[in-house]
Amino acid sequence: MKLNTGMRCHDLCEKMEMEKVFQLAKENGVHQIQLAFAKSISNYDFTTGHYNPGFARYIKEQLDKNEIHVAVLGCYINPTNPVEELRKKEVSRFIEHLKYARIIGADMVGTETGRLSSDFRVTPETYSEDGYQLLLKSMREIVSAAEKLGVIVGVEGVFDHTLYSPARMKRFLDDIDSPNVEVILDSVNLIHPDEVAPEAQERVVRQAFEYYGDRISALHVKDFVFDGQNQLFRHVGEGLFCYEPLMQLIKEKKTHIPVLLENSSRERFHSDVAFLQEIYDRV
């Protein structure tokens, strides 16, 4: 069975006219994407307040014309911004993206869970109960809108963000208590600097599936190394990530789940997919 692969649209090409972006995706055999409007499209204004259903239908027409499906509509905000005015703007932007998603047929609107800092710097306060409660405040506003619109919110944990571990993600899912919230699992993002050993990596991935495997609806795939406490990106197969446990769990529990490569390129995409497919077939 083939992996259901795709890539982030802003890794495919530089920011340009929407019609050209989607055409390039089709020409390069990329039929499933994560789409972040502001990162990929240059000829339309996606700031809050410009949404209208006619425009969303036009986007849908262009996607259909080029045989593209949006697995994740990316709207990566900082829902734990401690400056209330800025937090509210972030929440409003996300809610507007829910309206786009409903019409363009995106599986979900995705975000990470932010840091308790106005400039997004890494800070230990992010791990605090205050940070967690602020996240809940933002996400309850977002999820209320998602439930009314019938759209899924995709939440992605990161080791130096508010939801920094499988256990914290499980607590969040229990507290938010909504069928409209699913998980975007980026296994690399959950690996802390002291968890790079293969057995530690496997423990993190298996915890995620044990705690909320039924809620995992999309995957991000990449590779990494650490420079001290800083996680650095690497292309698949060129870092420290152990893919076998993840691929085994996908095969056992998540047939056809969208697998989205991060920081790939149109030159690398098909060889990156082949690398992952070989591991998937082998495990």
Secondary structure as UniProt FT lines:
FT   STRAND          4..8
FT   HELIX           9..12
FT   HELIX           18..27
FT   TURN            28..29
FT   STRAND          32..35
FT   HELIX           37..40
FT   TURN            48..49
FT   HELIX           53..65
FT   TURN            66..67
FT   STRAND          69..74
FT   TURN            79..80
FT   HELIX           84..104
FT   STRAND          109..112
FT   TURN            118..119
FT   HELIX           124..127
FT   HELIX           129..149
FT   STRAND          153..156
FT   TURN            159..160
FT   HELIX           166..176
FT   TURN            179..180
FT   STRAND          181..186
FT   HELIX           188..190
FT   TURN            193..194
FT   HELIX           198..212
FT   HELIX           213..215
FT   STRAND          216..221
FT   STRAND          223..227
FT   TURN            228..229
FT   STRAND          230..234
FT   TURN            236..237
FT   HELIX           244..253
FT   TURN            255..256
FT   STRAND          258..261
FT   TURN            266..268
FT   HELIX           269..282
//
